[in-house]
């Protein structure tokens, strides 16, 4: 389901059971034109691959970067993901985000969540 406020749809595509106390999880994030994610963190970090379109990523106080289809990105554990949005107002964009988590660990924590 697409969030009507942000134009973002997150779909779980991989959720492997625990092995040696670790869980592998992956989500597909689809952005409508102009779509974005709310400010968030990935406590265990994230490995990102852009499938389609272009996405703007801004981590902590670093200058945001534009990633195109085929590009990848590593987000360190706990970094503030201040900017994550479609770079286009005309075309959709999609990415895959992979997480290696401890059992019971949440892949994403949004600003303001407890």
Buried (B, 14 or more C-beta within 10 A) or exposed (E): EEBEEBBBBBEEEEEEEEEEEEBBBBBBBBBBBBBBBBBBBBBBBBBBBBBBBBBBBBBEEEEBEEBEBEBEBEBEEEBBBBBBBBBBEEBBBBBBBBBBBEEEBBBBBEEEEE
